[in-house]
Amino acid sequence: VAKDLGLQLPALKDRDAHVFDTGRTRYFFLDLQNGHLSMMEQVDREEICAAVPKCVLNFEILVKHPM
C-alpha cells in the first residue's frame, strides 16, 4: 500500500493510515509493519453477492497528518 500511495513504509504508521470497508463487515486489514493489505477472513462470494454476476468489495484507505 505504501508503494501504491507513493509513501515510505514508516509513513503509513506515522500518518495513522487506516482501511475502512464501505459495508457493515470488515474484510480488510492494513498491516502497518509491512504495508500489506490483507483479508481479515475468508470471503464467501455466494454469501456476499449471490444475485449479481460481478462481485465487488469496496474500501477506502485514509492517511492523515497531513491529509
N, C-alpha and C positions, 0 to 999 in steps of 0.2 A: 504494500500500500504506500509506504514511504516513497518508493521509486516512482510509482504511478503519479503521486502528487508532487514529485519533484523536491522532496524533502530528504534530509539525512535522517537515519533511523532514530537518533536521540530526540529529534524534533517532535516525533509523534507523542512521546511521553511528556516532554517539556510543554507542548502546546495542547495537552489534555485531549487527545484525539479519542473519539467515541463513534461506535456504529449504532445507528438507530434503524430498526426494522419498521417498515410502514404498517405492518399488520399487528395483530394482537400477540402473536407468538414470536419469541426472539429466536431467530435461526442462526445469526452470525455473531462471531466473536473476533475482535481485533486484538491480537497479541502484541503488546507494546514492546516486548523484549526482542522479537524478531521481525515485526512488521507484517506478519502473515494474517490474512483474513481467512478464518476457518468456520466450519459449521459447528453449531452448538450440539446438534443432534442429527440423526439420520432423517432425511426428508422423505415423506411418503407422498409421492406425486398424486396418487389416486385420492388421498385424503384432502389434499390442498386444492387441486384443480381438476377434479374428476370430470366436470362438464365442459371443459374448454380444451381445445387441441394444443394450444401453446401455453405452457406453464411458466410464469414469471414471478420471481420473488424480488421485491423492491426493497432497497435500503439506502440510507444516506450515511456519509461519514462527515462528522463535524470536527473541525480542527480550530481551536481557539488560540488566543494570545499571539498576535492579533488575528482577528477573524478574516 
